[in-house]
Amino acid sequence: MPRSIQDILDHADELAKRFQDFDPDHADEIPVEEYLLQRAVVTRARSEQQLIDTVVNARSAGLSWQKIGALLGTSAQAAQQRYGTVVEAS
């Protein structure tokens, strides 16, 4: 089940486009629970993007992977494995 951050962001973009292109005259009503789940997915993707941006800025400012890992509640190695390629690409 692990999905990459990019997968989550792509899915959120797809959902956001669906919301933007929504035409109520040609829509089927969906259950409230489904709507709330869709919104939660978009919120999660935005949070993930904010976290990525913050990690990139933290590394640029000289924070160690040890400190970043501690703030994320994980090890330095796990933080670097998850965000290191994004930081290097920036």
KEVEXLUM-585004 format. One line per field, with one value per residue: x, y, z of N, C-alpha, C, O, CB in turn; residue in one letter. Coordinates in steps of 0.02 Angstrom, whole numbers. Glycine has a CB too. Layout:
BEGIN
neast = [X;...]
nnorth = [Y;...]
nup = [Z;...]
caeast = [X;...]
canorth = [Y;...]
caup = [Z;...]
ceast = [X;...]
cnorth = [Y;...]
cup = [Z;...]
oeast = [X;...]
onorth = [Y;...]
oup = [Z;...]
cbeast = [X;...]
cbnorth = [Y;...]
cbup = [Z;...]
tivex = [A;...]
***
This chain:
BEGIN
neast = [39;107;123;197;247;229;131;22;8;-19;-142;-219;-216;-289;-415;-441;-453;-567;-660;-654;-702;-830;-999;-1150;-1273;-1261;-1227;-1214;-1281;-1178;-1139;-1123;-1017;-927;-894;-831;-723;-655;-619;-534;-428;-374;-337;-241;-143;-105;-50;57;133;164;243;350;403;441;538;635;669;717;830;904;931;1021;986;1008;990;968;904;790;731;703;607;507;473;542;684;845;894;778;705;790;790;657;638;754;785;700;747;875;843;801]
nnorth = [-60;61;222;336;505;583;510;530;670;683;617;700;815;770;750;882;942;879;933;1068;1061;1026;1009;1049;1028;915;813;672;643;621;521;601;553;506;624;694;610;628;763;752;681;775;873;802;783;916;944;855;911;1034;988;931;1047;1117;1032;1038;1174;1175;1092;1170;1275;1219;1124;968;797;717;802;839;713;682;782;741;624;508;412;482;423;367;484;545;450;458;594;639;630;726;840;846;869;998]
nup = [0;15;-51;-161;-127;-237;-307;-223;-231;-369;-376;-296;-375;-484;-424;-385;-510;-555;-465;-503;-634;-614;-651;-596;-658;-732;-649;-539;-381;-241;-97;64;139;43;-23;83;103;-19;-4;106;52;-37;55;127;27;4;129;129;25;84;189;118;55;169;225;123;133;265;255;166;248;331;428;506;450;557;651;576;558;692;721;636;694;669;612;566;451;394;366;274;172;131;94;37;-104;-156;-96;-152;-284;-283]
caeast = [0;144;120;246;219;208;67;-29;-2;-53;-212;-251;-225;-345;-476;-451;-478;-637;-699;-656;-741;-895;-1059;-1205;-1330;-1248;-1194;-1250;-1269;-1137;-1149;-1082;-955;-882;-871;-784;-662;-620;-588;-479;-372;-344;-304;-180;-93;-79;-7;119;172;190;297;407;431;473;600;683;692;756;897;939;952;1074;963;1033;940;953;854;729;702;675;546;457;458;573;757;877;899;711;688;831;765;593;639;820;785;665;793;929;816;785]
canorth = [0;124;261;391;572;606;477;564;736;674;599;761;859;741;765;954;957;857;983;1129;1048;1001;1042;1020;1009;849;773;627;658;571;523;648;519;505;693;709;572;663;824;731;662;837;904;762;799;983;939;822;960;1082;954;927;1114;1134;992;1067;1237;1158;1068;1227;1316;1184;1075;900;745;694;848;832;649;688;822;701;565;451;416;524;383;362;550;556;405;481;661;656;642;789;893;848;895;1069]
caup = [0;15;-112;-159;-117;-303;-321;-183;-260;-434;-363;-272;-434;-523;-388;-389;-577;-557;-428;-543;-694;-593;-678;-557;-700;-762;-598;-495;-311;-207;-24;101;160;-14;-32;137;90;-72;24;150;8;-61;113;140;-25;18;188;107;-13;132;225;72;49;233;231;76;164;324;233;137;304;367;478;494;442;625;680;537;577;760;717;601;733;636;613;515;390;364;339;214;120;106;66;10;-176;-168;-75;-201;-347;-275]
ceast = [42;139;170;209;193;141;10;-45;-38;-127;-250;-263;-284;-412;-492;-479;-551;-682;-707;-703;-813;-952;-1119;-1265;-1322;-1216;-1242;-1233;-1228;-1150;-1101;-1015;-904;-852;-818;-718;-621;-585;-529;-418;-337;-307;-239;-125;-63;-32;60;163;202;249;359;441;469;538;653;712;736;826;937;966;1004;1051;987;975;920;898;787;694;669;609;489;438;486;649;783;879;831;690;726;808;701;597;704;820;750;710;848;906;803;845]
cnorth = [64;158;317;456;598;574;513;633;732;659;661;810;835;758;840;974;936;907;1046;1120;1026;1043;1012;999;939;801;726;646;602;576;572;616;517;574;711;672;605;725;807;712;725;872;868;779;868;983;906;870;1011;1051;949;995;1134;1096;1020;1131;1223;1135;1126;1273;1281;1135;1005;852;717;736;842;767;651;727;784;638;501;458;462;487;378;428;562;511;431;548;680;670;707;847;901;879;970;1113]
cup = [0;-53;-106;-148;-184;-323;-285;-212;-327;-425;-339;-329;-476;-489;-391;-457;-584;-521;-470;-603;-678;-622;-642;-599;-729;-712;-562;-424;-280;-132;9;120;104;-27;21;128;34;-46;69;109;-17;-4;130;90;-14;78;170;69;34;171;181;67;112;243;185;106;225;305;204;192;348;420;458;483;510;656;643;554;645;759;682;639;703;641;559;448;356;333;274;157;89;69;32;-65;-195;-151;-127;-267;-343;-288]
oeast = [15;149;183;149;141;99;-44;-103;-81;-169;-308;-316;-323;-459;-550;-523;-591;-737;-762;-739;-852;-952;-1138;-1303;-1372;-1181;-1302;-1176;-1241;-1170;-1045;-963;-844;-793;-766;-665;-560;-527;-479;-362;-275;-251;-189;-67;-3;20;112;224;260;298;415;502;522;587;711;772;786;876;997;1018;1029;1093;986;919;863;851;735;633;614;561;430;391;457;674;747;866;827;660;698;807;691;564;708;852;769;712;866;945;796;840]
onorth = [117;127;342;462;630;608;524;652;773;685;672;842;875;777;860;1016;971;922;1075;1167;1010;1105;955;955;908;754;739;664;543;628;584;649;526;581;740;699;610;738;842;726;728;896;900;787;877;1017;928;871;1031;1085;960;999;1165;1124;1026;1142;1257;1155;1130;1306;1310;1108;987;865;695;709;840;766;626;707;795;603;448;504;479;516;385;429;587;533;426;557;733;718;740;897;958;911;1003;1174]
oup = [-14;-105;-51;-158;-186;-352;-313;-218;-342;-461;-358;-332;-501;-523;-399;-462;-614;-545;-472;-622;-723;-617;-656;-577;-748;-731;-556;-409;-292;-107;-15;117;116;-40;5;142;39;-64;69;129;-17;-14;145;109;-21;78;194;79;25;184;205;73;108;268;204;104;235;336;215;183;396;456;399;504;520;686;674;565;654;793;697;620;710;672;512;396;294;279;226;99;29;18;1;-87;-243;-187;-144;-302;-395;-282]
cbeast = [-45;217;48;288;272;262;69;-7;65;-19;-216;-208;-161;-336;-471;-386;-435;-645;-666;-586;-708;-899;-1065;-1227;-1338;-1203;-1161;-1233;-1335;-1061;-1139;-1119;-971;-918;-930;-815;-679;-668;-640;-501;-397;-399;-352;-197;-125;-136;-42;102;128;135;273;384;375;425;586;649;633;721;889;892;892;1118;886;1078;966;1016;880;745;755;725;560;483;384;550;788;949;925;659;703;904;754;544;625;867;751;599;823;957;752;758]
cbnorth = [0;113;289;394;620;590;403;571;771;618;543;795;861;664;743;992;920;787;999;1147;996;1000;1032;1070;1059;856;819;551;669;580;452;672;447;480;743;691;500;681;863;672;620;884;903;686;795;1033;898;761;994;1105;885;903;1165;1121;917;1082;1281;1104;1012;1267;1336;1232;1076;876;688;696;921;834;595;721;888;681;558;445;346;545;313;340;605;543;334;488;710;600;583;793;877;778;859;1082]
cbup = [58;33;-125;-224;-88;-356;-300;-109;-269;-474;-310;-218;-476;-529;-315;-374;-630;-525;-361;-567;-736;-516;-757;-505;-755;-823;-547;-509;-272;-223;6;164;184;-78;-27;205;71;-128;64;194;-52;-90;174;138;-94;30;243;64;-66;180;248;1;35;290;215;8;183;366;180;91;346;397;485;552;396;669;677;461;576;807;681;532;742;562;605;537;407;417;390;230;148;163;121;24;-212;-127;-6;-213;-365;-205]
tivex = [M;P;R;S;I;Q;D;I;L;D;H;A;D;E;L;A;K;R;F;Q;D;F;D;P;D;H;A;D;E;I;P;V;E;E;Y;L;L;Q;R;A;V;V;T;R;A;R;S;E;Q;Q;L;I;D;T;V;V;N;A;R;S;A;G;L;S;W;Q;K;I;G;A;L;L;G;T;S;A;Q;A;A;Q;Q;R;Y;G;T;V;V;E;A;S]
***
